[in-house]
Amino acid sequence: MKMKTLSMLAGVGAPLIATATASAGFLGIKVVSKPNNFGLFVCNVYAEFDRPGEDFMQAVAGTGNAPLLVQVLGGGTFYNHSFGGNTAPGSMLVNAFPALAFDSFVTIGAKVTSNAFPDATVQAPGLPMIEGTQFATTTAAWAVIPDAPQADPFNSDYGGPGDGNSLIAQFSTADGSAIVGTFLVQYFINGVSEQSIVSFAHIPTPGALALLGTAGLIGVRRRRRS
């Protein structure tokens, strides 16, 4: 089994900054604040890739060896819109209820779903709801079928930037001081299935840095599936 470590440090209300050189293909996790007018702290979590036509996102999971755990620090809870769910909202509902665009949800590539993109469906059997102070599992995942167009991080048709960043989750809170998480990601690099255990920490204010402790340093461990 092949393993690679990529160290990262969380920025203050900004994307994570790589502090070591990553190999071509999967570069790591990028977290970006999403501005809004609803008083919410919203972060978009992206998986980063650098080879068009070769790199495809497939799944995010929690397993016994790599538990999924995303937490809201500082006494807050995840923001859940009354019309939201665990996966990306429908475009018609977002148009009617703009705050729904900032709900907490998981996805692969798509920010919203619509009749125009019926294949933008994420499978998430057994996944717990994103609610309360933590989102955790060791037995569930969310995924798309292999070769699904939305899994291409260089395809902008599904609302992504089309620059190699594949949206895999959006986490929001109205009253938390930071959002931290660890999980397993699975992807294809030139037809080869690989996995990495990744972590992130996203902080809205400098004062919240003290909450991180040792969580400030982020590790990415890569392993190739045989």
MIBA-661827 format. One record per residue (C-alpha): residue number from 0; chain; z, y, x. Coordinates in nm, 3 decimals. Layout:
<sites>
site seq->NUM | mol->A | c3->Z | c2->Y | c1->X $
...
</sites>
This chain:
<sites>
site seq->0 | mol->A | c3->0.000 | c2->0.000 | c1->0.000 $
site seq->1 | mol->A | c3->-0.105 | c2->0.338 | c1->0.138 $
site seq->2 | mol->A | c3->0.143 | c2->0.625 | c1->0.111 $
site seq->3 | mol->A | c3->0.105 | c2->0.995 | c1->0.184 $
site seq->4 | mol->A | c3->0.358 | c2->1.277 | c1->0.158 $
site seq->5 | mol->A | c3->0.269 | c2->1.636 | c1->0.071 $
site seq->6 | mol->A | c3->0.554 | c2->1.886 | c1->0.072 $
site seq->7 | mol->A | c3->0.551 | c2->2.185 | c1->-0.159 $
site seq->8 | mol->A | c3->0.781 | c2->2.474 | c1->-0.241 $
site seq->9 | mol->A | c3->0.817 | c2->2.628 | c1->-0.586 $
site seq->10 | mol->A | c3->0.719 | c2->2.992 | c1->-0.616 $
site seq->11 | mol->A | c3->0.900 | c2->3.241 | c1->-0.839 $
site seq->12 | mol->A | c3->0.703 | c2->3.253 | c1->-1.162 $
site seq->13 | mol->A | c3->0.395 | c2->3.151 | c1->-0.965 $
site seq->14 | mol->A | c3->0.192 | c2->2.844 | c1->-0.867 $
site seq->15 | mol->A | c3->0.338 | c2->2.596 | c1->-0.624 $
site seq->16 | mol->A | c3->0.243 | c2->2.659 | c1->-0.263 $
site seq->17 | mol->A | c3->0.136 | c2->2.370 | c1->-0.044 $
site seq->18 | mol->A | c3->0.304 | c2->2.366 | c1->0.295 $
site seq->19 | mol->A | c3->0.118 | c2->2.069 | c1->0.441 $
site seq->20 | mol->A | c3->-0.245 | c2->1.968 | c1->0.461 $
site seq->21 | mol->A | c3->-0.365 | c2->1.738 | c1->0.181 $
site seq->22 | mol->A | c3->-0.645 | c2->1.490 | c1->0.216 $
site seq->23 | mol->A | c3->-0.964 | c2->1.528 | c1->0.016 $
site seq->24 | mol->A | c3->-0.951 | c2->1.420 | c1->-0.346 $
site seq->25 | mol->A | c3->-0.617 | c2->1.471 | c1->-0.517 $
site seq->26 | mol->A | c3->-0.444 | c2->1.780 | c1->-0.373 $
site seq->27 | mol->A | c3->-0.122 | c2->1.781 | c1->-0.574 $
site seq->28 | mol->A | c3->0.032 | c2->1.965 | c1->-0.869 $
site seq->29 | mol->A | c3->-0.016 | c2->2.330 | c1->-0.955 $
site seq->30 | mol->A | c3->0.206 | c2->2.513 | c1->-1.207 $
site seq->31 | mol->A | c3->0.100 | c2->2.848 | c1->-1.353 $
site seq->32 | mol->A | c3->0.285 | c2->3.086 | c1->-1.586 $
site seq->33 | mol->A | c3->0.104 | c2->3.150 | c1->-1.915 $
site seq->34 | mol->A | c3->0.151 | c2->3.510 | c1->-2.039 $
site seq->35 | mol->A | c3->0.227 | c2->3.557 | c1->-2.409 $
site seq->36 | mol->A | c3->0.363 | c2->3.804 | c1->-2.661 $
site seq->37 | mol->A | c3->0.625 | c2->3.572 | c1->-2.811 $
site seq->38 | mol->A | c3->0.903 | c2->3.600 | c1->-2.553 $
site seq->39 | mol->A | c3->0.843 | c2->3.247 | c1->-2.424 $
site seq->40 | mol->A | c3->0.850 | c2->3.115 | c1->-2.068 $
site seq->41 | mol->A | c3->0.538 | c2->2.898 | c1->-2.061 $
site seq->42 | mol->A | c3->0.409 | c2->2.694 | c1->-1.769 $
site seq->43 | mol->A | c3->0.081 | c2->2.505 | c1->-1.749 $
site seq->44 | mol->A | c3->0.091 | c2->2.201 | c1->-1.520 $
site seq->45 | mol->A | c3->-0.237 | c2->2.110 | c1->-1.351 $
site seq->46 | mol->A | c3->-0.346 | c2->1.823 | c1->-1.129 $
site seq->47 | mol->A | c3->-0.568 | c2->1.963 | c1->-0.851 $
site seq->48 | mol->A | c3->-0.882 | c2->1.797 | c1->-0.714 $
site seq->49 | mol->A | c3->-1.154 | c2->1.911 | c1->-0.475 $
site seq->50 | mol->A | c3->-1.457 | c2->1.680 | c1->-0.502 $
site seq->51 | mol->A | c3->-1.691 | c2->1.735 | c1->-0.800 $
site seq->52 | mol->A | c3->-1.843 | c2->1.417 | c1->-0.936 $
site seq->53 | mol->A | c3->-1.591 | c2->1.197 | c1->-0.753 $
site seq->54 | mol->A | c3->-1.249 | c2->1.300 | c1->-0.887 $
site seq->55 | mol->A | c3->-1.131 | c2->1.217 | c1->-1.241 $
site seq->56 | mol->A | c3->-0.789 | c2->1.240 | c1->-1.402 $
site seq->57 | mol->A | c3->-0.674 | c2->0.938 | c1->-1.605 $
site seq->58 | mol->A | c3->-0.303 | c2->0.921 | c1->-1.694 $
site seq->59 | mol->A | c3->0.050 | c2->1.053 | c1->-1.649 $
site seq->60 | mol->A | c3->0.338 | c2->0.808 | c1->-1.681 $
site seq->61 | mol->A | c3->0.700 | c2->0.721 | c1->-1.635 $
site seq->62 | mol->A | c3->0.782 | c2->0.376 | c1->-1.497 $
site seq->63 | mol->A | c3->1.091 | c2->0.191 | c1->-1.376 $
site seq->64 | mol->A | c3->0.999 | c2->0.273 | c1->-1.017 $
site seq->65 | mol->A | c3->0.879 | c2->0.627 | c1->-1.096 $
site seq->66 | mol->A | c3->1.068 | c2->0.766 | c1->-1.398 $
site seq->67 | mol->A | c3->0.924 | c2->1.063 | c1->-1.585 $
site seq->68 | mol->A | c3->1.180 | c2->1.340 | c1->-1.623 $
site seq->69 | mol->A | c3->1.110 | c2->1.702 | c1->-1.716 $
site seq->70 | mol->A | c3->1.413 | c2->1.926 | c1->-1.774 $
site seq->71 | mol->A | c3->1.488 | c2->2.278 | c1->-1.893 $
site seq->72 | mol->A | c3->1.761 | c2->2.437 | c1->-1.681 $
site seq->73 | mol->A | c3->1.994 | c2->2.723 | c1->-1.765 $
site seq->74 | mol->A | c3->2.105 | c2->2.610 | c1->-2.111 $
site seq->75 | mol->A | c3->1.766 | c2->2.638 | c1->-2.280 $
site seq->76 | mol->A | c3->1.553 | c2->2.391 | c1->-2.474 $
site seq->77 | mol->A | c3->1.182 | c2->2.316 | c1->-2.503 $
site seq->78 | mol->A | c3->0.994 | c2->2.536 | c1->-2.749 $
site seq->79 | mol->A | c3->0.844 | c2->2.339 | c1->-3.038 $
site seq->80 | mol->A | c3->0.620 | c2->2.511 | c1->-3.293 $
site seq->81 | mol->A | c3->0.661 | c2->2.384 | c1->-3.649 $
site seq->82 | mol->A | c3->0.291 | c2->2.285 | c1->-3.658 $
site seq->83 | mol->A | c3->0.287 | c2->2.140 | c1->-3.309 $
site seq->84 | mol->A | c3->0.309 | c2->1.784 | c1->-3.181 $
site seq->85 | mol->A | c3->0.324 | c2->1.597 | c1->-2.855 $
site seq->86 | mol->A | c3->-0.046 | c2->1.650 | c1->-2.778 $
site seq->87 | mol->A | c3->-0.275 | c2->1.953 | c1->-2.763 $
site seq->88 | mol->A | c3->-0.298 | c2->2.146 | c1->-3.094 $
site seq->89 | mol->A | c3->-0.611 | c2->2.178 | c1->-3.306 $
site seq->90 | mol->A | c3->-0.821 | c2->2.491 | c1->-3.259 $
site seq->91 | mol->A | c3->-0.820 | c2->2.580 | c1->-3.631 $
site seq->92 | mol->A | c3->-0.440 | c2->2.572 | c1->-3.645 $
site seq->93 | mol->A | c3->-0.416 | c2->2.784 | c1->-3.330 $
site seq->94 | mol->A | c3->-0.643 | c2->3.044 | c1->-3.489 $
site seq->95 | mol->A | c3->-0.416 | c2->3.055 | c1->-3.796 $
site seq->96 | mol->A | c3->-0.087 | c2->3.042 | c1->-3.602 $
site seq->97 | mol->A | c3->-0.133 | c2->3.205 | c1->-3.257 $
site seq->98 | mol->A | c3->0.214 | c2->3.105 | c1->-3.132 $
site seq->99 | mol->A | c3->0.104 | c2->2.742 | c1->-3.157 $
site seq->100 | mol->A | c3->-0.106 | c2->2.794 | c1->-2.844 $
site seq->101 | mol->A | c3->0.224 | c2->2.814 | c1->-2.649 $
site seq->102 | mol->A | c3->0.380 | c2->2.494 | c1->-2.786 $
site seq->103 | mol->A | c3->0.510 | c2->2.223 | c1->-2.551 $
site seq->104 | mol->A | c3->0.260 | c2->1.936 | c1->-2.528 $
site seq->105 | mol->A | c3->0.090 | c2->1.683 | c1->-2.300 $
site seq->106 | mol->A | c3->-0.283 | c2->1.645 | c1->-2.247 $
site seq->107 | mol->A | c3->-0.557 | c2->1.542 | c1->-2.006 $
site seq->108 | mol->A | c3->-0.798 | c2->1.831 | c1->-1.957 $
site seq->109 | mol->A | c3->-0.805 | c2->1.978 | c1->-2.310 $
site seq->110 | mol->A | c3->-0.604 | c2->2.285 | c1->-2.417 $
site seq->111 | mol->A | c3->-0.699 | c2->2.240 | c1->-2.781 $
site seq->112 | mol->A | c3->-0.879 | c2->1.977 | c1->-2.986 $
site seq->113 | mol->A | c3->-1.153 | c2->2.030 | c1->-3.244 $
site seq->114 | mol->A | c3->-1.427 | c2->1.854 | c1->-3.437 $
site seq->115 | mol->A | c3->-1.665 | c2->1.969 | c1->-3.165 $
site seq->116 | mol->A | c3->-1.487 | c2->1.745 | c1->-2.914 $
site seq->117 | mol->A | c3->-1.376 | c2->1.429 | c1->-3.099 $
site seq->118 | mol->A | c3->-1.340 | c2->1.246 | c1->-2.768 $
site seq->119 | mol->A | c3->-1.071 | c2->1.490 | c1->-2.651 $
site seq->120 | mol->A | c3->-0.805 | c2->1.253 | c1->-2.781 $
site seq->121 | mol->A | c3->-0.512 | c2->1.161 | c1->-2.561 $
site seq->122 | mol->A | c3->-0.352 | c2->0.821 | c1->-2.615 $
site seq->123 | mol->A | c3->0.027 | c2->0.839 | c1->-2.594 $
site seq->124 | mol->A | c3->0.181 | c2->0.522 | c1->-2.742 $
site seq->125 | mol->A | c3->0.560 | c2->0.516 | c1->-2.730 $
site seq->126 | mol->A | c3->0.589 | c2->0.859 | c1->-2.571 $
site seq->127 | mol->A | c3->0.913 | c2->1.038 | c1->-2.673 $
site seq->128 | mol->A | c3->0.898 | c2->1.382 | c1->-2.830 $
site seq->129 | mol->A | c3->0.916 | c2->1.685 | c1->-2.602 $
site seq->130 | mol->A | c3->1.231 | c2->1.842 | c1->-2.744 $
site seq->131 | mol->A | c3->1.584 | c2->1.938 | c1->-2.655 $
site seq->132 | mol->A | c3->1.669 | c2->1.984 | c1->-2.289 $
site seq->133 | mol->A | c3->1.477 | c2->1.696 | c1->-2.135 $
site seq->134 | mol->A | c3->1.163 | c2->1.487 | c1->-2.175 $
site seq->135 | mol->A | c3->1.208 | c2->1.145 | c1->-2.016 $
site seq->136 | mol->A | c3->1.066 | c2->0.792 | c1->-2.015 $
site seq->137 | mol->A | c3->1.032 | c2->0.486 | c1->-1.793 $
site seq->138 | mol->A | c3->0.804 | c2->0.291 | c1->-2.027 $
site seq->139 | mol->A | c3->0.534 | c2->0.523 | c1->-2.163 $
site seq->140 | mol->A | c3->0.235 | c2->0.735 | c1->-2.062 $
site seq->141 | mol->A | c3->-0.042 | c2->0.959 | c1->-2.189 $
site seq->142 | mol->A | c3->-0.400 | c2->0.883 | c1->-2.092 $
site seq->143 | mol->A | c3->-0.769 | c2->0.911 | c1->-2.170 $
site seq->144 | mol->A | c3->-1.025 | c2->0.634 | c1->-2.160 $
site seq->145 | mol->A | c3->-1.206 | c2->0.591 | c1->-1.825 $
site seq->146 | mol->A | c3->-1.503 | c2->0.825 | c1->-1.780 $
site seq->147 | mol->A | c3->-1.396 | c2->1.048 | c1->-2.074 $
site seq->148 | mol->A | c3->-1.569 | c2->1.387 | c1->-2.021 $
site seq->149 | mol->A | c3->-1.239 | c2->1.576 | c1->-2.054 $
site seq->150 | mol->A | c3->-1.104 | c2->1.377 | c1->-1.756 $
site seq->151 | mol->A | c3->-1.349 | c2->1.558 | c1->-1.526 $
site seq->152 | mol->A | c3->-1.153 | c2->1.847 | c1->-1.368 $
site seq->153 | mol->A | c3->-1.482 | c2->2.026 | c1->-1.297 $
site seq->154 | mol->A | c3->-1.592 | c2->2.027 | c1->-1.664 $
site seq->155 | mol->A | c3->-1.500 | c2->2.352 | c1->-1.843 $
site seq->156 | mol->A | c3->-1.621 | c2->2.243 | c1->-2.190 $
site seq->157 | mol->A | c3->-1.270 | c2->2.143 | c1->-2.296 $
site seq->158 | mol->A | c3->-1.100 | c2->2.474 | c1->-2.221 $
site seq->159 | mol->A | c3->-1.015 | c2->2.409 | c1->-1.858 $
site seq->160 | mol->A | c3->-1.115 | c2->2.636 | c1->-1.571 $
site seq->161 | mol->A | c3->-1.374 | c2->2.389 | c1->-1.440 $
site seq->162 | mol->A | c3->-1.263 | c2->2.452 | c1->-1.082 $
site seq->163 | mol->A | c3->-1.096 | c2->2.121 | c1->-1.006 $
site seq->164 | mol->A | c3->-0.774 | c2->2.189 | c1->-1.199 $
site seq->165 | mol->A | c3->-0.706 | c2->1.941 | c1->-1.482 $
site seq->166 | mol->A | c3->-0.439 | c2->2.050 | c1->-1.733 $
site seq->167 | mol->A | c3->-0.191 | c2->1.765 | c1->-1.785 $
site seq->168 | mol->A | c3->0.094 | c2->1.937 | c1->-1.970 $
site seq->169 | mol->A | c3->0.228 | c2->2.262 | c1->-2.108 $
site seq->170 | mol->A | c3->0.604 | c2->2.315 | c1->-2.117 $
site seq->171 | mol->A | c3->0.758 | c2->2.614 | c1->-2.293 $
site seq->172 | mol->A | c3->1.106 | c2->2.749 | c1->-2.349 $
site seq->173 | mol->A | c3->1.246 | c2->3.062 | c1->-2.513 $
site seq->174 | mol->A | c3->1.581 | c2->3.059 | c1->-2.335 $
site seq->175 | mol->A | c3->1.569 | c2->2.842 | c1->-2.024 $
site seq->176 | mol->A | c3->1.583 | c2->2.973 | c1->-1.669 $
site seq->177 | mol->A | c3->1.365 | c2->2.709 | c1->-1.505 $
site seq->178 | mol->A | c3->1.161 | c2->2.396 | c1->-1.577 $
site seq->179 | mol->A | c3->1.161 | c2->2.107 | c1->-1.329 $
site seq->180 | mol->A | c3->0.996 | c2->1.768 | c1->-1.347 $
site seq->181 | mol->A | c3->0.892 | c2->1.444 | c1->-1.177 $
site seq->182 | mol->A | c3->0.636 | c2->1.185 | c1->-1.292 $
site seq->183 | mol->A | c3->0.356 | c2->0.951 | c1->-1.189 $
site seq->184 | mol->A | c3->-0.010 | c2->1.057 | c1->-1.206 $
site seq->185 | mol->A | c3->-0.307 | c2->0.820 | c1->-1.199 $
site seq->186 | mol->A | c3->-0.663 | c2->0.926 | c1->-1.116 $
site seq->187 | mol->A | c3->-0.993 | c2->0.805 | c1->-0.976 $
site seq->188 | mol->A | c3->-1.120 | c2->0.917 | c1->-0.636 $
site seq->189 | mol->A | c3->-1.483 | c2->0.812 | c1->-0.589 $
site seq->190 | mol->A | c3->-1.433 | c2->0.514 | c1->-0.819 $
site seq->191 | mol->A | c3->-1.103 | c2->0.403 | c1->-0.665 $
site seq->192 | mol->A | c3->-0.789 | c2->0.416 | c1->-0.881 $
site seq->193 | mol->A | c3->-0.494 | c2->0.580 | c1->-0.706 $
site seq->194 | mol->A | c3->-0.145 | c2->0.694 | c1->-0.803 $
site seq->195 | mol->A | c3->0.091 | c2->0.964 | c1->-0.681 $
site seq->196 | mol->A | c3->0.453 | c2->1.044 | c1->-0.763 $
site seq->197 | mol->A | c3->0.475 | c2->1.421 | c1->-0.801 $
site seq->198 | mol->A | c3->0.744 | c2->1.678 | c1->-0.873 $
site seq->199 | mol->A | c3->0.748 | c2->2.047 | c1->-0.959 $
site seq->200 | mol->A | c3->0.993 | c2->2.332 | c1->-1.014 $
site seq->201 | mol->A | c3->0.892 | c2->2.649 | c1->-1.198 $
site seq->202 | mol->A | c3->1.125 | c2->2.947 | c1->-1.204 $
site seq->203 | mol->A | c3->1.083 | c2->3.273 | c1->-1.403 $
site seq->204 | mol->A | c3->1.331 | c2->3.491 | c1->-1.208 $
site seq->205 | mol->A | c3->1.463 | c2->3.512 | c1->-0.850 $
site seq->206 | mol->A | c3->1.819 | c2->3.463 | c1->-0.978 $
site seq->207 | mol->A | c3->1.733 | c2->3.117 | c1->-1.105 $
site seq->208 | mol->A | c3->1.657 | c2->2.992 | c1->-0.754 $
site seq->209 | mol->A | c3->2.022 | c2->2.894 | c1->-0.711 $
site seq->210 | mol->A | c3->1.985 | c2->2.640 | c1->-0.992 $
site seq->211 | mol->A | c3->1.738 | c2->2.432 | c1->-0.798 $
site seq->212 | mol->A | c3->1.951 | c2->2.313 | c1->-0.508 $
site seq->213 | mol->A | c3->1.765 | c2->2.033 | c1->-0.339 $
site seq->214 | mol->A | c3->1.503 | c2->2.031 | c1->-0.614 $
site seq->215 | mol->A | c3->1.334 | c2->2.327 | c1->-0.445 $
site seq->216 | mol->A | c3->1.140 | c2->2.104 | c1->-0.210 $
site seq->217 | mol->A | c3->0.865 | c2->1.912 | c1->-0.382 $
site seq->218 | mol->A | c3->0.725 | c2->1.581 | c1->-0.262 $
site seq->219 | mol->A | c3->0.403 | c2->1.404 | c1->-0.340 $
site seq->220 | mol->A | c3->0.374 | c2->1.037 | c1->-0.245 $
site seq->221 | mol->A | c3->0.034 | c2->0.879 | c1->-0.271 $
site seq->222 | mol->A | c3->-0.034 | c2->0.511 | c1->-0.306 $
site seq->223 | mol->A | c3->-0.364 | c2->0.332 | c1->-0.352 $
site seq->224 | mol->A | c3->-0.388 | c2->0.061 | c1->-0.613 $
site seq->225 | mol->A | c3->-0.547 | c2->-0.261 | c1->-0.494 $
</sites>
